[in-house]
Amino acid sequence: MLADQNSKNIDYDIIIIGSGPAGITLSLQLQNKNLKIALVETGERYYSENSQKYYKGKVKGEFPRRLDEARLSMFGGTTGHWGGSCRTLDKHDFLEWPIKKKDLDIYREQATKIIKIKNSFKDESINKNLNIIEYQQSESYFPDDYYPKVINSKNIHLFLQTTMVEMNGENFFTSSIKCYSRINKNFFYLNSKIFVLATGGIENSRILLLEEKRNKGLFSQNLPIGKYWFEHPFKILGQAIVDHERLKKNLNSSFDPWVNLFNAGDNSETYSFAPTYDLINKEKISNSCCWLVTHERSYKNWKNVAKNLFCLTPNISKKLLKKFGKHLLCGATIYSTWEHEPEISNKIVLSDEKDEFENNKAMLIYKKSKLVRKTARVMFEKIGELLIEKDLGRLIGEDFLYENDIDYNSEAGWHHMGGTRMGNNEKYSVVDSNLKIHGSKNLYVIGSSVFPTGGHANPTLSILQLTLRLERHLSKKFTT
Ligand SMILES: Cc1cc2nc3c(=O)[nH]c(=O)nc-3n(C[C@H](O)[C@H](O)[C@H](O)COP(=O)(O)OP(=O)(O)OC[C@H]3O[C@@H](n4cnc5c(N)ncnc54)[C@H](O)[C@@H]3O)c2cc1C
């Protein structure tokens, strides 16, 4: 139900801060256990400029977005404008995690139901270097799909337009949070036995950095909060001239077709290539995915024929195209996204600027690693070799792949991971394998900020799997 913001001193079993997919899912799962839950959300039911202002912050380095465009503050969180692409992490993505893929796989069926997709993420081997992999596309819109369920639940109190501004407690026990209601324009406190921070992949770090500065008694000191932050860089690697029929015949998989990826048109086809674990090991590259996306074309169209000819003579055509200021389009485009390895220098810190509550805003410091470019180059070459070997087409790569001096802008900035990573060692991690902050008795974190590494898969399905695992852990606390 919508919370009565005038009621005072309510004691909850669990307070969840943030109503993105993680916070919503956790509250809906826990309400079945007959627990009293507060879901505290700074945003409104839908987007508003007023609440979005809360997400302003600073960026230093190579991150391609403003912090207030890279995430959304509203009921449903950033899924208010997400792309809906879903994929599970690979087994080898878990090497640095304190849990294994199988620990999350048990929640996959349930998570795919919540996100309204098929539970099918196949990998098919093409050769020793490459797999073709399967994605699912979710049409779920959390703000509408789950709002009625939340407000019809008698066990969930939803506080909208309510910002958590401070945590209180001592002896490593968090006892209450201080909130500001933009509806009543006043501060108030909520008490609980357990607190879960579900405020997204940047804010989770910012809030813990603020609390570390303010109160030494909530969790262990000197945790690497905000550090080892990473995202999934994304970039076009090149163009291809392909024989569509031979591609279909040779790379036909049993997967559902993924049409119109990146608005390529309803007759486009997508082939998603990922490196085998052998290739990752042999070439010492990161995990990644390259999408070869064919364009809708008509050979009757002379412009397309000309474009294809340009592809066959790339050097001359590039000069010509430069002269005419056009992009080379040759029937297919190769897009790629990569794993970015966690580096201590990539981090969320507190900036000097303060918000309306006198809390420091977030600053993201981020630089792409050399490994990203190397991974792109190796994957591009392996796909090129495959096209030649089976005579399916030819590739033309972007200059940045081979010329280290050429800087390249990633067009990503949407998946925010790390900063409160999971692990057993307090030197390298912030939460334990049950997502409780090291040293704390009752403060938990959920979201992609707990990922120790991020593979290349879009994060939300894994966030939901982790959320369901956290729900099971928390439920046990109230039954034992
Ligand atoms: C353009 C775009 C496209 C994307 N596409 C995909 C995709 O195709 N596939 C995929 O898997 N992922 C995608 N993502 C990422 C996806 O949106 C996130 O992984 C997901 O929303 C994270 O969920 P979350 O619940 O952890 O956090 P969020 O969704 O970020 O929710 C956090 C919530 O916490 C609230 N909050 C923050 N601070 C406070 C506070 N102090 N007090 C109270 N409330 C607070 C916020 O208002 C927000 O509602 C995309 C993201 C963007 C921006």
The ligand as an SDF file (V2000), in Angstrom:
LIG
                    3D

 53 58  0  0  0  0  0  0  0  0999 V2000
   19.4690    3.3590  -21.2660 C   0  0  0  0  0  0  0  0  0  0  0  0
   19.6380    2.0940  -20.4620 C   0  0  0  0  0  0  0  0  0  0  0  0
   19.4470    0.8700  -21.0770 C   0  0  0  0  0  0  0  0  0  0  0  0
   19.5910   -0.3080  -20.3360 C   0  0  0  0  0  0  0  0  0  0  0  0
   19.3620   -1.5030  -20.9670 N   0  0  0  0  0  0  0  0  0  0  0  0
   19.5030   -2.6520  -20.2800 C   0  0  0  0  0  0  0  0  0  0  0  0
   19.2500   -3.8970  -20.9270 C   0  0  0  0  0  0  0  0  0  0  0  0
   18.9140   -3.9540  -22.1140 O   0  0  0  0  0  0  0  0  0  0  0  0
   19.3980   -5.0390  -20.1870 N   0  0  0  0  0  0  0  0  0  0  0  0
   19.7780   -5.0080  -18.8710 C   0  0  0  0  0  0  0  0  0  0  0  0
   19.9010   -6.0720  -18.2600 O   0  0  0  0  0  0  0  0  0  0  0  0
   20.0070   -3.8300  -18.2350 N   0  0  0  0  0  0  0  0  0  0  0  0
   19.8770   -2.6530  -18.9090 C   0  0  0  0  0  0  0  0  0  0  0  0
   20.1100   -1.4640  -18.2760 N   0  0  0  0  0  0  0  0  0  0  0  0
   20.5220   -1.4950  -16.8500 C   0  0  0  0  0  0  0  0  0  0  0  0
   19.3080   -1.6670  -15.9260 C   0  0  0  0  0  0  0  0  0  0  0  0
   18.4260   -0.6000  -16.0790 O   0  0  0  0  0  0  0  0  0  0  0  0
   19.8380   -1.7790  -14.4940 C   0  0  0  0  0  0  0  0  0  0  0  0
   20.6690   -2.9270  -14.4170 O   0  0  0  0  0  0  0  0  0  0  0  0
   18.7430   -1.9300  -13.4520 C   0  0  0  0  0  0  0  0  0  0  0  0
   17.7710   -0.9300  -13.5320 O   0  0  0  0  0  0  0  0  0  0  0  0
   19.3690   -1.9060  -12.0520 C   0  0  0  0  0  0  0  0  0  0  0  0
   18.3730   -2.1700  -11.1150 O   0  0  0  0  0  0  0  0  0  0  0  0
   18.5070   -1.7280   -9.5900 P   0  0  0  0  0  0  0  0  0  0  0  0
   17.2030   -2.0600   -8.9430 O   0  0  0  0  0  0  0  0  0  0  0  0
   19.7330   -2.2920   -9.0090 O   0  0  0  0  0  0  0  0  0  0  0  0
   18.7370   -0.1320   -9.6110 O   0  0  0  0  0  0  0  0  0  0  0  0
   17.9210    1.0380  -10.2980 P   0  0  0  0  0  0  0  0  0  0  0  0
   17.0350    0.5390  -11.3610 O   0  0  0  0  0  0  0  0  0  0  0  0
   18.9190    2.0710  -10.6650 O   0  0  0  0  0  0  0  0  0  0  0  0
   16.9810    1.6080   -9.1190 O   0  0  0  0  0  0  0  0  0  0  0  0
   17.4870    2.2910   -8.0160 C   0  0  0  0  0  0  0  0  0  0  0  0
   16.3430    3.0950   -7.3680 C   0  0  0  0  0  0  0  0  0  0  0  0
   16.8140    3.6270   -6.1300 O   0  0  0  0  0  0  0  0  0  0  0  0
   16.2690    4.9230   -5.9420 C   0  0  0  0  0  0  0  0  0  0  0  0
   17.1220    5.6750   -4.9970 N   0  0  0  0  0  0  0  0  0  0  0  0
   18.4080    6.0600   -5.1940 C   0  0  0  0  0  0  0  0  0  0  0  0
   18.8510    6.7090   -4.0950 N   0  0  0  0  0  0  0  0  0  0  0  0
   17.8440    6.7250   -3.2010 C   0  0  0  0  0  0  0  0  0  0  0  0
   17.7070    7.2570   -1.8740 C   0  0  0  0  0  0  0  0  0  0  0  0
   18.7120    7.8780   -1.2400 N   0  0  0  0  0  0  0  0  0  0  0  0
   16.5030    7.1160   -1.2490 N   0  0  0  0  0  0  0  0  0  0  0  0
   15.4660    6.4750   -1.8480 C   0  0  0  0  0  0  0  0  0  0  0  0
   15.5590    5.9570   -3.0980 N   0  0  0  0  0  0  0  0  0  0  0  0
   16.7340    6.0730   -3.7500 C   0  0  0  0  0  0  0  0  0  0  0  0
   16.2840    5.5060   -7.3490 C   0  0  0  0  0  0  0  0  0  0  0  0
   15.4050    6.5910   -7.4870 O   0  0  0  0  0  0  0  0  0  0  0  0
   15.9040    4.2890   -8.2040 C   0  0  0  0  0  0  0  0  0  0  0  0
   14.5110    4.2310   -8.4250 O   0  0  0  0  0  0  0  0  0  0  0  0
   19.9600   -0.2630  -18.9700 C   0  0  0  0  0  0  0  0  0  0  0  0
   20.1670    0.9780  -18.3500 C   0  0  0  0  0  0  0  0  0  0  0  0
   20.0140    2.1470  -19.0880 C   0  0  0  0  0  0  0  0  0  0  0  0
   20.2400    3.4600  -18.4180 C   0  0  0  0  0  0  0  0  0  0  0  0
  1  2  1  0
  2  3  1  0
  2 52  2  0
  3  4  2  0
  4  5  1  0
  4 50  1  0
  5  6  2  0
  6  7  1  0
  6 13  1  0
  7  8  2  0
  7  9  1  0
  9 10  1  0
 10 11  2  0
 10 12  1  0
 12 13  2  0
 13 14  1  0
 14 15  1  0
 14 50  1  0
 15 16  1  0
 16 17  1  0
 16 18  1  0
 18 19  1  0
 18 20  1  0
 20 21  1  0
 20 22  1  0
 22 23  1  0
 23 24  1  0
 24 25  2  0
 24 26  1  0
 24 27  1  0
 27 28  1  0
 28 29  2  0
 28 30  1  0
 28 31  1  0
 31 32  1  0
 32 33  1  0
 33 34  1  0
 33 48  1  0
 34 35  1  0
 35 36  1  0
 35 46  1  0
 36 37  1  0
 36 45  1  0
 37 38  2  0
 38 39  1  0
 39 40  1  0
 39 45  2  0
 40 41  1  0
 40 42  2  0
 42 43  1  0
 43 44  2  0
 44 45  1  0
 46 47  1  0
 46 48  1  0
 48 49  1  0
 50 51  2  0
 51 52  1  0
 52 53  1  0
M  END
$$$$
